[in-house]
Amino acid sequence: MHFVRITQRPFEAPDLVYIKVMDRRRNERSSPEFRRFAGFWLVSILVACEPMWAAPEARAPDFIEALVTSPAEKEQLRDIANLASEHYPEEMLDDLSARIGLDYLRAMQARGVPLKFVQGESRRLGDARRTVKVHVTYLQPGTPTMGEVRFLVRIEKTGHGRWHIARVTGDN
């Protein structure tokens, strides 16, 4: 790395003096001790944070998408929702608004309208309960406007420490 120092005598042209300086910080960053410290710091941050892909809230849009696109595959729906074999995924729909929204989205998909399932706001209701908003957007046929159907998915922790989808309501 080179630094330039400009020296100027009164009423004369400036003289340029180049000073070569060793970049000490670059040498410190390449030391094995620094690499180990940085690696330990990065690993500890990753362990402390709950990764997005492992968060229980990520199950909500997957469950709604599976309900809309493949309702006949009960075993896949049970796996996503962590339901026991005696429970049916359709039982999770708790109100009329959710059932109407689900039927409407199935009809839109049958017409060939592309649907986009997006996880929205999530709220923690304690250590063992969370709610997640799921937005399903689509381009309304024949118009340049977007439509949206929203669901509110409640996720609860079982006694065994596993998260499961407990209830789905409409949020329209």
C-alpha positions in Angstrom: 0.0 0.0 0.0 1.4 3.4 -0.9 0.7 6.7 0.7 1.3 10.0 -0.9 2.6 13.0 1.1 2.5 16.3 -0.6 5.1 18.8 0.7 5.0 22.3 -0.6 7.4 25.1 0.1 6.0 28.6 0.0 5.6 29.8 -3.6 7.0 26.6 -5.2 5.5 23.6 -7.0 4.7 20.7 -4.6 7.1 17.7 -4.4 5.5 14.3 -4.3 7.1 11.9 -1.9 6.0 8.3 -1.9 6.2 6.3 1.2 5.8 2.6 1.2 4.1 1.4 4.3 3.6 -2.2 5.3 0.0 -3.1 5.8 0.1 -4.6 9.2 -3.6 -5.3 9.5 -3.5 -7.5 6.4 -0.8 -9.6 8.0 -2.7 -9.9 11.3 -5.9 -11.0 9.5 -4.0 -13.9 7.7 -2.7 -15.3 11.0 -4.0 -18.8 12.0 -5.1 -17.4 15.4 -7.3 -14.8 13.8 -8.8 -17.4 11.4 -9.6 -19.7 14.4 -11.2 -16.8 16.3 -13.2 -15.7 13.3 -14.4 -19.3 12.6 -15.4 -19.8 16.3 -17.2 -16.5 16.3 -19.1 -17.4 13.1 -20.1 -20.8 14.3 -21.3 -19.5 17.7 -23.5 -16.9 15.9 -25.0 -19.5 13.7 -25.7 -21.8 16.6 -27.3 -19.0 18.6 -29.6 -18.0 15.8 -32.6 -20.1 14.8 -32.1 -20.8 11.1 -34.9 -19.9 8.9 -35.1 -23.3 7.2 -35.5 -25.0 10.6 -38.0 -22.6 12.0 -41.4 -24.1 12.7 -43.0 -21.1 11.0 -41.7 -22.4 7.6 -44.2 -25.2 7.8 -47.2 -22.9 7.4 -46.8 -21.9 3.7 -45.8 -25.5 2.8 -48.9 -26.9 4.5 -51.2 -24.4 2.8 -49.6 -25.0 -0.6 -50.0 -28.8 -0.1 -53.6 -28.3 0.9 -54.3 -26.3 -2.3 -52.2 -28.2 -4.8 -52.3 -31.8 -3.7 -55.2 -32.4 -1.2 -55.4 -36.1 -2.0 -51.9 -36.8 -0.6 -52.9 -37.2 3.0 -49.6 -38.7 4.1 -47.6 -35.8 2.7 -49.9 -33.3 4.5 -49.6 -35.3 7.8 -45.8 -35.2 7.5 -45.7 -31.4 6.9 -48.1 -30.7 9.8 -46.6 -33.4 12.1 -50.0 -35.0 12.6 -50.7 -38.4 13.9 -52.2 -41.0 11.6 -55.7 -40.8 13.2 -56.0 -37.0 12.3 -57.0 -35.7 8.9 -55.4 -32.5 7.6 -58.8 -31.1 6.6 -59.6 -31.1 10.3 -57.1 -28.2 10.8 -59.4 -25.8 8.9 -61.2 -24.1 11.7 -63.7 -21.7 10.1 -65.8 -21.1 7.1 -63.5 -18.4 5.7 -60.6 -20.8 5.5 -62.7 -23.4 3.8 -64.0 -20.9 1.2 -60.5 -19.5 0.6 -59.1 -23.0 0.1 -61.9 -24.0 -2.3 -61.4 -20.7 -4.2 -57.6 -21.2 -4.6 -58.2 -24.8 -5.7 -60.6 -23.5 -8.4 -58.0 -20.9 -9.5 -55.3 -23.5 -9.7 -57.6 -25.7 -11.8 -58.0 -22.8 -14.2 -54.3 -22.6 -14.6 -53.7 -19.4 -12.6 -50.2 -19.4 -11.0 -50.3 -19.1 -7.2 -47.6 -17.7 -5.0 -47.4 -18.9 -1.4 -45.6 -16.5 0.9 -44.9 -16.6 4.7 -46.0 -13.3 6.2 -45.8 -12.0 9.8 -45.3 -14.4 12.6 -46.1 -13.9 16.3 -44.9 -15.8 19.3 -47.7 -16.5 21.8 -45.4 -18.0 24.4 -42.8 -20.7 24.2 -45.2 -23.3 22.8 -47.5 -21.4 20.5 -47.0 -19.3 17.4 -49.2 -17.9 14.7 -48.1 -17.3 11.1 -49.9 -15.4 8.3 -49.7 -17.0 4.9 -50.4 -14.9 1.9 -51.5 -16.6 -1.4 -51.3 -14.1 -4.3 -52.4 -14.6 -7.9 -52.9 -12.5 -10.9 -56.6 -12.1 -11.6 -57.4 -13.4 -15.1 -58.1 -10.7 -17.6 -56.9 -7.9 -15.4 -53.5 -6.5 -14.4 -54.4 -6.6 -10.7 -53.2 -9.0 -8.0 -55.6 -10.9 -5.8 -54.8 -12.3 -2.4 -56.2 -14.9 0.0 -54.7 -14.9 3.6 -54.6 -17.6 6.1 -53.7 -17.5 9.8 -51.9 -20.7 10.8 -51.4 -21.6 14.5 -48.5 -23.8 15.4 -48.1 -25.5 18.7 -45.4 -27.6 20.4 -46.4 -31.0 21.6 -45.3 -32.6 24.8 -42.5 -34.4 22.9 -41.0 -31.1 21.8 -42.2 -31.4 18.2 -44.1 -28.6 16.4 -47.3 -29.3 14.7 -50.0 -27.3 12.9 -52.9 -27.0 15.2 -55.4 -24.8 13.4 -55.9 -22.8 10.2 -58.3 -19.9 10.0 -59.1 -17.4 7.3 -57.6 -13.9 7.7 -59.6 -12.0 5.1 
